[in-house]
């Protein structure tokens, strides 16, 4: 049995919190979900997923992992307690809390995971930002929620952008590129050159980084892990799976 393998961001290696970006290693799921699938997918055995989640919870020393039914939107949930039933607190793509021991989870398999920490007011956030959520500025909405709920000053926030697909492996059509161009004013630094059909590889994580900075987080406090989920087989990738079953990894952050 392989050991759990986590990636961590130097920016978030601080007292009072734990965080991790999981890989495929260290779980019990089989086939395309092998082995540390943390997503509640219909094709995987629910007992295996539960065991995978238990292992991660134990390894991080947490009381519970808190999930969302992610919908590629910009709804943010404040977590104040462990859900009475199940793992999820509802539909959405952002989580925030100031309660210790609750591990906020963002699930991905190419989309961009973002973890946030306010060391002054002792609060954390986790965000799932695919291209649709990015167009809706889900990271900006999450920062605003922390400001509103916990008195966070964005200038104090520390942010980590986890493993995600990179533009060389993520071509999108003109209908997506046009939305990014409308939002950012230009695709410079966000996309490769358009092909004959008007599509191009897009860098969603770079777009997210710009949104974090626009929300008031200093550039020096934003770290991006240089890992591509498509190119690095330690990670699940929807694009690489090409229609076959695949699991999901997670970005996790908690106060301790």
C-alpha positions as CSV (number, residue, x, y, z in Angstrom):
1,X,0.0,0.0,0.0
2,X,1.4,3.4,-1.0
3,X,1.8,6.2,1.5
4,X,-0.1,9.4,1.5
5,X,1.7,12.1,-0.4
6,X,0.9,15.7,0.1
7,X,2.1,18.9,-1.5
8,X,2.4,22.0,0.5
9,X,2.8,25.7,-0.2
10,X,5.6,27.5,1.7
11,X,3.4,30.6,2.1
12,X,1.0,28.6,4.2
13,X,3.6,26.8,6.4
14,X,2.5,28.9,9.4
15,X,1.7,28.2,13.0
16,X,-1.9,27.6,13.8
17,X,-3.0,26.1,10.5
18,X,-2.6,22.8,8.6
19,X,-3.0,22.5,4.8
20,X,-2.3,20.1,2.0
21,X,-2.8,19.4,-1.6
22,X,-3.4,15.7,-2.0
23,X,-2.2,13.4,-4.8
24,X,-3.5,10.0,-6.0
25,X,-1.3,8.1,-3.6
26,X,-2.2,6.4,-0.3
27,X,-5.8,5.4,-0.8
28,X,-7.9,2.3,-1.4
29,X,-9.9,3.1,-4.5
30,X,-9.4,1.1,-7.7
31,X,-9.3,1.5,-11.4
32,X,-9.5,5.0,-12.7
33,X,-10.1,6.2,-9.1
34,X,-6.9,4.7,-7.8
35,X,-6.1,5.3,-5.2
36,X,-6.8,8.3,-3.1
37,X,-10.0,9.5,-4.8
38,X,-11.7,12.0,-2.5
39,X,-14.7,12.9,-4.8
40,X,-18.1,11.3,-4.2
41,X,-18.3,9.9,-7.7
42,X,-21.0,7.4,-8.7
43,X,-18.5,4.9,-10.2
44,X,-16.3,4.5,-7.1
45,X,-17.2,2.4,-4.1
46,X,-18.6,4.7,-1.3
47,X,-16.8,2.7,1.4
48,X,-13.5,3.2,-0.4
49,X,-14.1,7.0,-0.7
50,X,-15.0,7.1,3.0
51,X,-11.8,5.3,3.9
52,X,-9.8,7.7,1.8
53,X,-11.4,10.7,3.5
54,X,-10.8,9.1,6.9
55,X,-7.1,8.6,6.2
56,X,-6.6,12.2,5.1
57,X,-8.5,13.5,8.1
58,X,-6.4,11.4,10.5
59,X,-3.1,12.3,8.7
60,X,-3.9,16.0,9.1
61,X,-5.1,15.7,12.7
62,X,-8.5,17.2,12.0
63,X,-12.0,16.6,13.4
64,X,-13.7,16.5,10.0
65,X,-13.3,17.3,6.4
66,X,-16.0,19.7,5.0
67,X,-17.0,19.4,1.4
68,X,-19.3,21.2,-1.1
69,X,-21.4,20.0,-3.9
70,X,-19.3,22.0,-6.4
71,X,-21.3,23.6,-9.3
72,X,-18.8,25.9,-11.1
73,X,-20.4,29.0,-9.6
74,X,-19.5,31.7,-7.1
75,X,-21.5,30.8,-4.0
76,X,-19.6,30.9,-0.7
77,X,-20.6,29.1,2.5
78,X,-19.6,30.0,6.0
79,X,-18.9,26.8,8.0
80,X,-19.8,27.0,11.7
81,X,-20.2,23.3,12.6
82,X,-19.8,19.8,11.2
83,X,-22.8,19.0,9.0
84,X,-25.5,17.0,10.8
85,X,-25.7,14.5,7.9
86,X,-23.2,13.6,5.2
87,X,-20.0,15.5,4.3
88,X,-21.3,18.5,2.4
89,X,-22.7,21.9,3.5
90,X,-24.5,22.4,0.2
91,X,-24.0,23.6,-3.3
92,X,-21.2,26.2,-3.9
93,X,-17.6,26.7,-4.7
94,X,-16.2,28.6,-1.7
95,X,-15.9,27.7,2.0
96,X,-14.8,29.9,4.9
97,X,-14.5,29.3,8.6
98,X,-12.9,30.5,11.8
99,X,-13.6,27.2,13.7
100,X,-10.5,25.1,14.5
101,X,-10.4,21.4,13.4
102,X,-12.7,21.8,10.4
103,X,-10.8,21.0,7.2
104,X,-12.2,23.0,4.3
105,X,-12.0,21.1,1.0
106,X,-11.8,22.1,-2.6
107,X,-12.0,19.1,-5.0
108,X,-10.3,19.3,-8.4
109,X,-9.2,17.2,-11.3
110,X,-7.8,20.0,-13.5
111,X,-9.6,23.1,-12.1
112,X,-7.7,25.5,-9.9
113,X,-7.8,25.0,-6.1
114,X,-7.1,28.1,-3.9
115,X,-6.4,28.1,-0.1
116,X,-6.6,31.3,2.0
117,X,-5.4,32.2,5.5
118,X,-6.0,35.3,7.5
119,X,-3.4,35.2,10.3
120,X,-4.7,38.3,12.0
121,X,-8.4,37.3,12.5
122,X,-7.7,33.6,12.4
123,X,-9.9,32.5,9.5
124,X,-9.4,30.3,6.4
125,X,-10.9,29.7,3.0
126,X,-10.9,27.1,0.3
127,X,-12.0,27.8,-3.3
128,X,-12.8,25.7,-6.4
129,X,-12.2,27.9,-9.5
130,X,-12.7,26.3,-12.9
131,X,-13.0,28.5,-15.9
132,X,-16.7,29.1,-15.2
133,X,-16.1,30.0,-11.6
134,X,-13.2,32.2,-12.6
135,X,-15.4,34.2,-15.0
136,X,-17.7,34.7,-12.0
137,X,-14.8,35.7,-9.8
138,X,-15.4,33.1,-7.1
139,X,-12.1,33.9,-5.4
140,X,-13.1,37.6,-5.2
141,X,-16.4,36.5,-3.7
142,X,-14.6,34.4,-1.1
143,X,-12.3,37.2,-0.1
144,X,-15.3,39.5,0.2
145,X,-17.0,36.9,2.4
146,X,-14.0,36.8,4.7
147,X,-14.0,40.6,4.9
148,X,-17.7,40.6,5.8
149,X,-17.8,37.7,8.2
150,X,-14.4,38.0,10.0
151,X,-13.2,41.5,9.4
152,X,-10.4,40.3,7.2
153,X,-8.1,42.9,5.6
154,X,-7.2,41.5,2.2
155,X,-3.7,42.9,2.7
156,X,-3.2,40.4,5.5
157,X,-4.3,37.3,3.5
158,X,-1.9,34.6,2.4
159,X,-3.0,32.6,-0.7
160,X,-1.8,29.4,-2.3
161,X,-2.9,28.3,-5.8
162,X,-2.5,24.5,-6.0
163,X,-1.9,22.0,-8.8
164,X,-4.1,22.6,-11.9
165,X,-4.0,22.1,-15.6
166,X,-1.7,24.4,-17.6
167,X,-2.3,26.2,-20.9
168,X,-0.2,23.8,-23.0
169,X,-2.7,21.1,-22.1
170,X,-5.9,23.1,-21.9
171,X,-7.3,24.3,-25.2
172,X,-10.6,26.1,-25.0
173,X,-12.8,27.4,-27.7
174,X,-13.4,31.1,-28.7
175,X,-16.6,31.2,-26.6
176,X,-14.5,30.7,-23.5
177,X,-11.6,33.0,-24.6
178,X,-14.1,35.8,-25.4
179,X,-15.4,35.7,-21.8
180,X,-11.9,36.0,-20.4
181,X,-11.0,38.8,-22.8
182,X,-14.2,40.7,-21.8
183,X,-13.4,40.2,-18.1
184,X,-9.7,41.1,-18.2
185,X,-9.6,43.4,-21.1
186,X,-6.9,41.4,-22.9
187,X,-5.7,37.8,-23.1
188,X,-2.1,38.8,-22.8
189,X,-0.4,36.6,-20.3
190,X,-3.5,34.5,-20.0
191,X,-3.7,32.5,-23.2
192,X,-1.5,31.1,-26.0
193,X,-1.9,32.4,-29.5
194,X,-5.3,31.6,-31.0
195,X,-5.4,28.9,-33.6
196,X,-7.3,28.9,-36.9
197,X,-10.5,28.0,-35.2
198,X,-10.2,30.8,-32.7
199,X,-9.3,28.6,-29.7
200,X,-6.2,28.6,-27.6
201,X,-4.7,27.2,-24.5
202,X,-5.7,29.2,-21.4
203,X,-4.0,29.7,-18.0
204,X,-6.9,29.7,-15.6
205,X,-4.6,29.7,-12.6
206,X,-2.9,32.9,-13.8
207,X,-6.3,34.5,-14.2
208,X,-7.1,33.5,-10.6
209,X,-3.8,35.0,-9.4
210,X,-4.8,38.3,-11.0
211,X,-8.2,38.1,-9.3
212,X,-6.6,37.5,-5.9
213,X,-4.3,40.5,-6.4
214,X,-7.3,42.6,-7.6
215,X,-9.1,41.6,-4.4
216,X,-6.3,43.3,-2.4
217,X,-3.9,40.4,-1.6
218,X,-0.2,41.5,-2.2
219,X,1.5,39.7,-5.0
220,X,4.3,38.6,-2.5
221,X,1.6,36.8,-0.5
222,X,0.3,34.7,-3.4
223,X,2.1,31.4,-4.2
224,X,1.4,29.2,-7.2
225,X,2.6,25.6,-7.1
226,X,4.2,24.9,-10.5
227,X,2.5,21.6,-11.1
228,X,0.3,20.6,-14.0
229,X,-2.4,18.0,-13.2
230,X,-2.5,16.8,-16.8
231,X,1.2,16.3,-17.2
232,X,2.0,15.0,-13.7
233,X,0.4,11.5,-13.3
234,X,0.5,11.8,-9.5
235,X,-2.8,13.7,-10.0
236,X,-6.2,13.0,-11.4
237,X,-7.0,14.8,-14.6
238,X,-10.3,15.1,-16.4
239,X,-8.6,16.0,-19.7
240,X,-6.1,13.1,-19.5
241,X,-8.9,10.7,-18.7
242,X,-10.6,11.4,-22.0
243,X,-14.0,10.2,-21.0
244,X,-12.8,7.2,-18.9
245,X,-13.5,7.1,-15.1
246,X,-11.3,9.4,-12.9
247,X,-11.2,10.6,-9.3
248,X,-10.5,13.9,-7.6
249,X,-7.8,15.3,-5.4
250,X,-8.2,18.0,-2.9
251,X,-6.9,21.2,-1.5
252,X,-7.5,21.3,2.3
253,X,-6.9,24.0,4.9
254,X,-7.9,24.2,8.6
255,X,-7.2,26.1,11.8
256,X,-5.7,24.1,14.6
